[in-house]
């Protein structure tokens, strides 16, 4: 009898993940279905030991794993931070799923990557009565008489511009905009060609409050990694301080009866992480300090990493480029930062796999900046993942398409 994974692989196309509402199955028995992408990546690898090892795992079985973290859900194909994106991530075996946390005008917590991204991640500009409340209304691109663009199309709409009830009227879309837009309809386009708008229709893209994400994640049987996002408004906001904000996020897990062991609270703001360590030690024990370095020169040195540990931080999360370097032979190896973090007894989570589009074009940007010279093909995704797991020793990785990480982790017993 064929396994469920093989049946799915034979019929699925990238992004076709059954909605959980259509499947009468307890979360503990949620069948992991990877689709064809991991197999495509393995088949595309250069010949060698790792490829042979990974090919042997093709028939599974596959189970969810905490090594696989759903970055905003499954944002390669689904509008980020929507119910559909979260469900897809869980179906692909992500053992941990992320809700980025910000707040509305009435100080309710919701899942959005930034407080000021509604104009690029939702349809707010297409709803006149809500668009009118945006911090900056839509302004079309302008051009000179020769058709050269003078100013890009722009807008800024914040969750803090609208109430929770108004937020719930919105639908999520792929995070994108068209800088040449002359109309709102044109502005709401611009999705990169390696993504799709197939799952951003009028009956999908379901936005969620933070509380709703907690209940969904409990149902899905996954752990939770909320990121407290930096506000775009001055704090305190209508009497709501940064400490109130950090505390409210934790309070919603307490109210839902979620064990601190199932929550990895994150922030780029070290003050938030230290607040949790001091005021919510059960949650602070595995709070994650995110590193926002843009280049190698921005990375903390060994002494700074040791200081993090001395202050009670146990987990750091730098971008993937920070953990990787090339040796004299052009092979990918663990970076000095990676070695320093491990020497400081810090656990490492990293971000973000499957976010760079086509790799074979040799121009893979931010996440591959320290190793791009050796990236030749899509299958090199698996080579990168292997170095992160085996040499760096990360405890998990955020991915826009968790199935890829789930495949690798299951094959390696992670």
SULTA-V395860 format. One record per residue. N is the residue number from 1. SS is DSSP state (@ for helix, = for strand, . for the rest). Layout:
# SULTA-V395860
n = [N & N]
ss = [SS & SS]
This chain:
# SULTA-V395860
n = [1 & 2 & 3 & 4 & 5 & 6 & 7 & 8 & 9 & 10 & 11 & 12 & 13 & 14 & 15 & 16 & 17 & 18 & 19 & 20 & 21 & 22 & 23 & 24 & 25 & 26 & 27 & 28 & 29 & 30 & 31 & 32 & 33 & 34 & 35 & 36 & 37 & 38 & 39 & 40 & 41 & 42 & 43 & 44 & 45 & 46 & 47 & 48 & 49 & 50 & 51 & 52 & 53 & 54 & 55 & 56 & 57 & 58 & 59 & 60 & 61 & 62 & 63 & 64 & 65 & 66 & 67 & 68 & 69 & 70 & 71 & 72 & 73 & 74 & 75 & 76 & 77 & 78 & 79 & 80 & 81 & 82 & 83 & 84 & 85 & 86 & 87 & 88 & 89 & 90 & 91 & 92 & 93 & 94 & 95 & 96 & 97 & 98 & 99 & 100 & 101 & 102 & 103 & 104 & 105 & 106 & 107 & 108 & 109 & 110 & 111 & 112 & 113 & 114 & 115 & 116 & 117 & 118 & 119 & 120 & 121 & 122 & 123 & 124 & 125 & 126 & 127 & 128 & 129 & 130 & 131 & 132 & 133 & 134 & 135 & 136 & 137 & 138 & 139 & 140 & 141 & 142 & 143 & 144 & 145 & 146 & 147 & 148 & 149 & 150 & 151 & 152 & 153 & 154 & 155 & 156 & 157 & 158 & 159 & 160 & 161 & 162 & 163 & 164 & 165 & 166 & 167 & 168 & 169 & 170 & 171 & 172 & 173 & 174 & 175 & 176 & 177 & 178 & 179 & 180 & 181 & 182 & 183 & 184 & 185 & 186 & 187 & 188 & 189 & 190 & 191 & 192 & 193 & 194 & 195 & 196 & 197 & 198 & 199 & 200 & 201 & 202 & 203 & 204 & 205 & 206 & 207 & 208 & 209 & 210 & 211 & 212 & 213 & 214 & 215 & 216 & 217 & 218 & 219 & 220 & 221 & 222 & 223 & 224 & 225 & 226 & 227 & 228 & 229 & 230 & 231 & 232 & 233 & 234 & 235 & 236 & 237 & 238 & 239 & 240 & 241 & 242 & 243 & 244 & 245 & 246 & 247 & 248 & 249 & 250 & 251 & 252 & 253 & 254 & 255 & 256 & 257 & 258 & 259 & 260 & 261 & 262 & 263 & 264 & 265 & 266 & 267 & 268 & 269 & 270 & 271 & 272 & 273 & 274 & 275 & 276 & 277 & 278 & 279 & 280 & 281 & 282 & 283 & 284 & 285 & 286 & 287 & 288 & 289 & 290 & 291 & 292 & 293 & 294 & 295 & 296 & 297 & 298 & 299 & 300 & 301 & 302 & 303 & 304 & 305 & 306 & 307 & 308 & 309 & 310 & 311 & 312 & 313 & 314 & 315 & 316 & 317 & 318 & 319 & 320 & 321 & 322 & 323 & 324 & 325 & 326 & 327 & 328 & 329 & 330 & 331 & 332 & 333 & 334 & 335 & 336 & 337 & 338 & 339 & 340 & 341 & 342 & 343 & 344 & 345 & 346 & 347 & 348 & 349 & 350 & 351 & 352 & 353 & 354 & 355 & 356 & 357 & 358 & 359 & 360 & 361 & 362 & 363 & 364 & 365 & 366 & 367 & 368 & 369 & 370 & 371 & 372 & 373 & 374 & 375 & 376 & 377 & 378 & 379 & 380 & 381 & 382 & 383 & 384 & 385 & 386 & 387 & 388 & 389 & 390 & 391 & 392 & 393 & 394 & 395 & 396 & 397 & 398 & 399 & 400 & 401 & 402 & 403 & 404 & 405 & 406 & 407 & 408 & 409 & 410 & 411 & 412 & 413 & 414]
ss = [. & . & . & @ & @ & @ & @ & @ & @ & @ & @ & . & . & . & . & . & . & . & . & @ & @ & @ & . & . & . & . & @ & @ & @ & . & . & . & . & . & . & . & @ & @ & @ & @ & @ & @ & @ & . & . & . & . & . & @ & @ & @ & @ & @ & @ & @ & . & . & . & . & . & . & . & . & . & = & = & = & = & = & = & . & . & . & . & . & . & . & . & . & . & . & = & @ & @ & @ & @ & @ & @ & @ & @ & @ & . & . & = & = & = & = & . & . & = & = & = & = & . & . & . & . & . & = & = & = & . & . & . & . & . & . & @ & @ & @ & @ & = & . & @ & @ & @ & . & @ & @ & @ & @ & . & . & . & . & = & = & = & = & . & . & = & = & . & . & . & . & . & = & = & = & . & . & = & = & = & . & . & @ & @ & @ & . & . & @ & @ & @ & @ & . & . & . & = & = & . & . & . & . & . & . & . & . & . & . & . & @ & @ & @ & @ & . & . & . & . & . & . & . & . & . & . & . & . & . & . & . & . & . & . & = & = & . & = & @ & @ & @ & @ & @ & @ & @ & @ & @ & @ & @ & . & . & = & = & . & . & = & = & . & . & . & . & . & . & . & . & = & . & . & = & . & @ & @ & @ & @ & @ & @ & @ & @ & @ & @ & @ & @ & @ & @ & . & . & . & . & @ & @ & @ & = & . & . & = & = & . & . & @ & @ & @ & @ & @ & @ & @ & @ & @ & @ & . & @ & @ & @ & @ & . & . & . & = & = & = & . & . & . & . & . & @ & @ & @ & . & . & . & @ & @ & @ & @ & @ & @ & @ & @ & @ & . & . & . & . & = & = & = & . & = & @ & @ & @ & @ & = & = & = & . & . & . & . & . & = & = & = & . & @ & @ & @ & @ & @ & @ & @ & @ & . & . & . & = & = & = & = & = & = & = & . & . & . & . & . & . & . & . & . & . & . & . & @ & @ & @ & . & . & . & @ & @ & @ & . & . & . & . & . & @ & @ & @ & @ & @ & @ & @ & @ & @ & @ & @ & @ & @ & . & . & . & = & = & = & = & . & . & @ & @ & @ & @ & @ & @ & @ & @ & @ & @ & @ & . & .]
